[in-house]
Amino acid sequence: MIPIKSEGRIGCAVKKAKISVSAAAALLMTFLCGCSFGTSIDNLMTPPKLSVEQEQIYSALTDAAGSSISLKYPKSGTYLSAFIVEDIDGDGGSEAVVFYEKTGLTVEENTLRINILDQSDGKWRSVCDTPADGSEIEKVMISKLGSNSRVNLIIGSSLINRSEKTVSIYNYSDGNIEKTFSSSYSFIDVTDLDKDEENEFLLLSGSASDAPAAAESYKLDEQGMYHKYSCELSGSFTAFDSIVYGEIGGDRTGLYIDAVTGTGLIQTDIVYMDESGLNKVFANPEESLSTVRPSGFSSYDADGDGILEIPVQTISPGYEEVSESEQMKLTNLLFINDENKLKQKYSSYFSINDGYTFIFPDKWHKKVTVKRDAINDEIVFCAYENNQIGRELLRICCAEDSVTREDRISAGYMLLSTKGESSYLAYIPASDAEDGLSLSAADMAVYFKLKK
């Protein structure tokens, strides 16, 4: 293995799809509608039919490895096939990378394998075979790193329970494959984080008994040596809820890390890279602690300007003295400015269940609160003055079927947006009040945001 040159801890200052039981049942029924009731689950889960080229590659693989094999498919990422046909040695021609599991091996050998095949006179043949780490392929990336011209085969793998993950980087050349890097991980990616037109390999690891949670970035120099840049994260994070890229002040790209705290809440760290190495936005853990909020409130770009906002809940005016179960919450949308300071960009109401944000216009600042109309399943925005809830300014609801939608529209509601079967509607009561808080239909187009 090529040694890793550590640059130390420099400048210490990563979407989930959830399927409900009912949705899963509906999906299963969709499959069953086109099948006889004698069809087994095994048949429903049959792997995709191989293409002609894949059949040829598979035939060459079984010639070399035998027929007692089963193909393994990556769980996520760009490459989701057991067959990857790419130029992995930079010679201008494509090689085939196949992941498979082999039976009948000795206890000492791992059953998960990587086979490289190449073409000769139009025919595929196996040129090398090596064991892979773990039992499942999690993610595959193929990329150059840093200033080095070689193509790297980056493979994330896991054990059966998928809780322990290992990433290995391979270099294939002249019919041989060499592992040049290996590490445990929670998140991996390849990106140009510092905008120098060269890719870095990014890795996040959760805290362990002997090491804190950390972000690491690796560059590969022309001599084939890895240069490591690292930064400790702000908490003893063992899991990550959401990890996504977004702009931060000063024309920089940040990696927004929504980590899970020991109490199940979310806390955000943001790392970025410049000429000094890998840096953290928050200079100390206390600054990061100001981003703690409930699960589900992931960092996102609420207004579409490319800069992510961090949604932090606050008690809505008028609910300070009631029990927590009765409180209504607003959401402050925070951002990072050019000086790496966390500042409030908007006050808003964010519906985690319906997936929308209503950004408060400036004229509503500290003058509006919200309440819930449980009977009509609506959120009501009201004037708030002298510790009193006043007139209604706006109602927003989400209709799950066409009948409810049409009933609302016939009652004077405006259609704001649709997503799947859901329709988002708003009602603005007529008023001649002179408090300056009234909204127009045009305002709704500006301030209503459907989360992507």
Secondary structure, 3 states (H helix, E strand, C coil): CCCEEEEEECCCCCCCCCCCHHHHHHHHHHHHHCCCCCCCHHHHCCCCCCCHHHHHHHHHHHHHHCCCEEECCCCECCCCCCEEEECCCCCCCCEEEEEEEECCCCCCCCCEEEEEEEEECCEEEEEEEEECCCCEEEEEEEECCCCCCCCEEEEEEECCCCCCEEEEEEEEECCEEEEEEEEECCEEEEECCCCCCCCEEEEEECCECCECCEEEEEEECCCCCEEEEEEECCCCCCEEEEEEEEEECCCEEEEEEEEECCCCCEEEEEEEEECCEEEECCCCHHHHHCCCECCCCCCECCCCCCECEEEEEEECCCCCCCCHHHCCEEEEEEEECCCCCEEEEEEEEEECCCCEEEECCHHHCCCEEEEEECCCCEEEEEEEECCEEEEEEEEEEEECCHHHHHHHHHCCCEEEEEECCEEEEEECCCCCCCCCCCCCHHHHHHHEEECC
